[in-house]
Amino acid sequence: MSPSSDHAIAAYTPDLMDRSKISAALGECRFVARPEALVGLAGIDVVLVDLSKRGVMEALPDIVAGGVRVVGYGAHVDHKLLAAAEAAGVGEVLPRSKFFTRLAAGELL
């Protein structure tokens, strides 16, 4: 059973390598073209976001307010960005390396 079979997952990550890693680990994931497209998605209970991409931080309050579990990732050296995501209510904020390691190991969901 794939991890995504228990969760409906959506993600905003425009990086194609990141998308391929997420797809390989989860099997099923709905990718969106803009971070604000994650707001109010019907049937989604987990959202994955690359915190470093344009528009993500601005969309986070609305995404979080939707009641979905939000997992964000960013550069480990960008402490200000990671702290801002936590302050915005992101449930789990991880450095990129830890995010992809845990995702691949099936420990994230």
N, C-alpha and C positions, 0 to 999 in steps of 0.2 A: 504494500500500500504506500503510495507516495505521500509526502507530507502535505501536499496541497489537497489531497482527497478529503481531509478533515476541515479545510479552510478554503474560503473563496478569497483569492489574493489578487490585488492590483498593485502595479508599480509604476513609478515615474523614474526612469533612468534613460536618458538619451544615448548613453554610451553603449555601443553595440557589444563590446566585450562583456560589460556588466550584464546586459540582457541575456547573453548566451550562458553565462554562469548561473544566473537566476533560473533560466529555463531548464538547464541541465539538472539543477538541484530539485526543482519543484515539479517539473512536468507541465503543469498548467498555471499560467499567470496571465492576467490581463494587463498589457502595457498600454499606457496612455501617452498622448503626444504633449500634453501640457500639465503642469502640477495642479492647476485649478480643476482639471477634469476628474481629479480624485475625490472632489467634494460631492458627497451625496450619491455615490455609485450604489445602485440597488444590488443587494445580494453579496456585497463585499464585506468581509469582516477583518481582513488584515491588509494594511497598506505598507508598501516598502518605498522609501524615497532616498534619492541621492541628495543630501542636504546642500551640496556645493553648487547645485545647478540653479540657474536664474529662475526666480519666481517661487522657489520652494518655500523659503522662509516666510514670504508674504502669504502663501496659501495655507501654511500649517495651522493657524488658529481655526480656520473653517474645516479643515480635514479632521483635526482632533475633535472639534465640536460635534462631528457626525457620529461619534461613539465607536468608531472602529479602532482596532489596535494598530498603532503606528510604530514602525521600526524605521529609524533613520540611520544613515551612515555617512561618514565624511572623513577627511584626512585627519590622521591622528595628531598632527601638529597644529590643526586649526581649533584650538581650545575654545576660542570665543564662539565659533559657529556651533560646536557641539553643546556648549553651555546654553546658547540661545535656543537651540532645539529642545533641550530639556526644560527650559523655562517656558517654552511655548506649549508644553504638555505632551511632547512625544514620549511614548511609553518606554521605548528602548532606543538609546542612542549609542552607536558603536563606531569605533574606528573602522575604516574600510577593510583592513586585513582581518580583523576579528569577525566582522559581518560575513565576509565570504567564507572564512574558515568554518564558522558555526553553521552557515547555510549549507555548505557542502557536506558537513557531518550530520545533517538532519537535526541539529540542536536548536535551531532558531524558532521553529514553529511548534 
